[in-house]
């Protein structure tokens, strides 16, 4: 019983020292909660919109090449349908940003607690 007690204490102390020596300082971001959240959301959305635009262009090129190089009418139709789906998805992703940027000014002043 004594052996397990010593091992448990040593494991606890080792864990405590490991946490203390590997801890990093955390600093609060400037501004209130709503400003920080708005900045984070805008940053994430801009990355998503940028990536979706690049991927939509790449997938469009692949669909057009697939449609032009295919000798089967069924595959050509599938390529054009795929192209339509890619651009509809791109429009929805970017439409969300346009909708939010239109709606956000309508809610100015509601982010404050009474």
Buried (B, 14 or more C-beta within 10 A) or exposed (E): EEEEEEEEEEEEEEEEEEEEEEEEEEEEEEEEEEEEEBEEEBEEBEEBBEEBEEBBEEBBEBBEEBBEEBEEEEEBEBBBEBBEEBBEBBEEBBEEBEEEEEEEEEEEEEEEEE
